[in-house]
């Protein structure tokens, strides 16, 4: 029996530290390196089960994914928002923040339609990528037509393309388009949208869920603590399913622990990082707070408080 090549030859490009990377990594395995023997065993077992399931139910093999695993390998990912940087020196700012320990760079793309503000688009992303080839661009697409910009952002070097459910009530085709263009797909919900709007199909199809804790597109807003309960609801509903959940909006040292305890492991922070006396220390502090909160939560496996 021959299985599709994507099971055994998938580049691992999640923007993690070099000592956590591996040149070949099966899809949907825990995000940090395991031994070659365990990887080989996982591929053999899960591939056989998926293939037989697909054959029995007449579902195309490529449509079946396995997402359930132990979550003990989930670690903090820090993605500073470049809107808090000196935009006149954007490429240099992204280099600086990555050298200080950031995993990703959060690129807020606003089109003036989905949100009232306009920031930048694919041409600028492409220039940043040229100047900083190692960058992992976490593209937060606050746009009215998310499907439209997928090819351009992929061409510009985007790694993660997150769009809003409010802009695409039927998000699955958008998710598939993003992934077919070689990017990870994120699905965002604004403060007015309940987490229950994210169906099982949506949750499993997306590579990441983004919980907004401010209204998108406007600065100077205060963190909305009630919004992080959405992350808790998702973790409870999909307990044991490994999935990145990102939080964005007014996050800093004073509330990052609450975000992590609710189930968020990807932290977007702007001012608290770029304007800190030491961005390196700020990033390290955020990472430590998330990792410690997760260790405590994973002891019980419960997300009810």
N, C-alpha and C positions, 0 to 999 in steps of 0.2 A: 504494500500500500504506500502510495506517495502522497505526501502532504504539501500544501502550498509553501513556496520558499519563504514567505514572509514570517513563518513561524521560527525559522532558524537563521535568518539573516536580516535582522532589524537593527538599524543604528540607534544607539541610546542617546537621545538628544533632549534631555530635560533640564539642562542648565545647572546641573549639580556640580559640586566640587570635584576636581579631577580624581581624588582618591576614592570617590564613590562611583566613578564611571566604569563602564565596561564597553569594549568595542562592539560586542554582539549581545543583544538582550532580547529575549522573547517578549512579545506584547503582553501587557497587563500583569506581568509579574510584579512583586513588591519592588519599590522604586530603588532599592539599594542592593548592591551586589551580593549574590549568593555564590556558593561553590559551583564549578562547572558540572559536577555530578548531580547536584540538586536541580540545576537548570535543565540538564538533559532528561532527567526523570520527569520533571514537570511537563516538558514539551511532549514526551512520548505519551504520558497518561492523558493530559488534557486534550491533545490533538485527536487521540483515538475516540474519546468520549464525544467531542464536538463533531467529528466526522460522522460517527454513527447516528448521533442525534439529528444531524442535518439530513442524512439519508432517509431516516425513518419518517421525518416530518415534512420532507420535500422543501425545506428551507435552504436557500443558497448558503453554502458553507461560509462564505465571506461575511454573512449577516449575523453569524453567531459569535458572541464574545463571552468570555468568562471574566467576571469582575469580583467574585467573592474570594477574599483571602483574609489572613490575619492582618490586623492593622498596626502591629507593633513596629513596622518599619517606616511608618509615616513620620516624616521629619519636617521641621519648619523650613519654609522657603520665604525669603525676604525679597520683596519686589518694590523698591523705592519708586515713587511717582515722580517722573521728570518734570511735571508741571511746577514743582517746588524748586527746581534747579534754575541756574542762569541759562535761559534758553538761547541767548546769544552765543553761548559756548557749549551747545548741547552735546556734541560728540565728545568733547573733553570732559564734560560732566558725567557722561555715562562711563567713560573709562575710569574716572576717579572713583565713582561709586562702586564699580565692580572690583576695583583694586582694594577697596575697603571692606569687601566681603559680601556684597549683594549677590544674590543668585540670579535674579532677573531684573530687567528695567521695565517699569510699568509705563507704557506709552498711551496717553489719553487722546484718542482721536475723536474730535467733535465736528459735526457737519453743519451746525447752524439750523438744523431741521428737527432732529430728534431731541436735541437740546439747543438752547438759544445761543450758546457760545460757539466759536470756531477756533480750533487750535491749529492742527497740521494734518497732513495726509500722507499717502504713500511716497510721494517724491522726497519728502524730508526723511521718512523712515529709511529710504534707500541710501541717502547720503550718510546718515548715521551708521548704517551697516557697513558702508564702504570705509568709513573712518575708524570703525570699531568692529572688525570682523568676528570677534569672539562674543559679541553681545547676544543675549537671549532677550528678544523683544516680545514682551508680554503686552500685546496690543488690545487695549480696551476700546472697542468700537462703539462709541455713542453716536450711532448713525441711523437714519430712518430706513435705509435699504441695505441691510447687512449682506445680502447675497451679492450685491453689485460690486462690493469692494474686495471680495475674497481673492480673485486672481491678482489684483494689483498689490495687495499686502503680502501675498505669498512671494511674488516677484521681488518685492522690496526687501525681503529677508525676515518677515515676521515668523515667529516660532509658535506663538499662541495667539489665537484670534477669538476674542470673547465678545459676543454680541448680546443684545438685550431681548428677553422674551417678549417684552412690550412692543418691540419693533418687528417681531416675527412670531405671531401666534402659532404658526406651524413650524417649529424650529428644526425638525429632523432633516429636511432637505438641505438646510443651511449647514448643519453639523456635518453631513456627509460631504458636502462640497468643500468645506474647510479641510477635512481630513484627506480628501482626494487630492488636495493641493499640497499635501505634505506638512500641514500644520496641526497642532493640537487645537481642539475646539472647546471653548468655554461658553457657558450659558449664564447670563446675569439676570438678576431680578432687582428692581428698584424698591424703595421702601414701601410703596403702596401695594406691591404684589406679594401675596402670601406664598409661603414655601409650598403649600399644597397645590399651587399651579404647576409645579414641576412634577410631571407624571413619572412613573417608573421607567417608561421608555426613554423619556428625555434624560433622566438621571443617568441611566446606563449608557446612553449613546454619547453623552458629553464626556470630555476628559477632565473638566473642571466646572464647578459651580461657583459663581461670584455673588456674594451677598453685599448689596450696597447699604451702607449705614449712614449715608447722606443722600440727598436727591442729586442725581447725576447732572453735571454741566454747570454747577454754580459753586464758587468758592466761599470760604468763610463760614461754612455751616458747622454746627456742633454735631458730634457723634450721637447717633440715635441708638441707645442701648437696647431698646425693644426689638430692633432688627436682628440682633444676633440670635434671638430665639429661633429664627428660621434655620440656622445652622444646626441647632440642637434637635429640631424636629426632623431634619434630614438624616442626621446621624442615628437617631432613634429608629426612624423608619427603615433605614438601610444599614442597620447595625452589622458590622463585620465586613462591609463592602468598602474596599479601598478606593477612595476618590478624593482628589484635591478639592477643598472648599476654601475659597479666597474671601477675604473681607477687605472692603475699601471704603474709606470715608472717615476722617477724623481719628484714625487709629494712632496711638502713641503709647508711651510707657504706662500711663494711667489706666488704660483699658485693654491692653493687649492680652493680659491674663484671662480676662473675662471672655474675650473672643476665642482664645485657645480652648478654654474649658467648655465652650459651647460647641466646639468641633472644628474650628477654623485652623488650618495649618499653613495657609499662604497669606502673608501679611503685606498689604499695600500701605506704605507710610511715606508721606511727603515731607512736610515741614520738620517733623520729629527726627528725620534722618539728614536731609540736605542742609538744614539750618542748625544742626547740632554742632557744638564745639568740636566734637570728634565723631564724624559719621561712622567710623569703624567701631567705636564703642557703642554707639546707638544701635547699629545693626546687630552687634554681638549681644546686647542686652535684650533686644526683641527676640532674637533666636533662642536665647537661654530661657526666657519666660515662656515661650511657646513649647519648647521641648520639655520643660519641667511640668507644665500643666498637662501635657499629653501623657507623660509617664504616670502621673497621678490618676488620670482618667482611665488609662488602659489597664490599670491594676484591677478595676472593677468591671470594665467594659460597658459601663452604664453612662448614658448622656441625659439623665433625667433631672439634673440639678447643676 
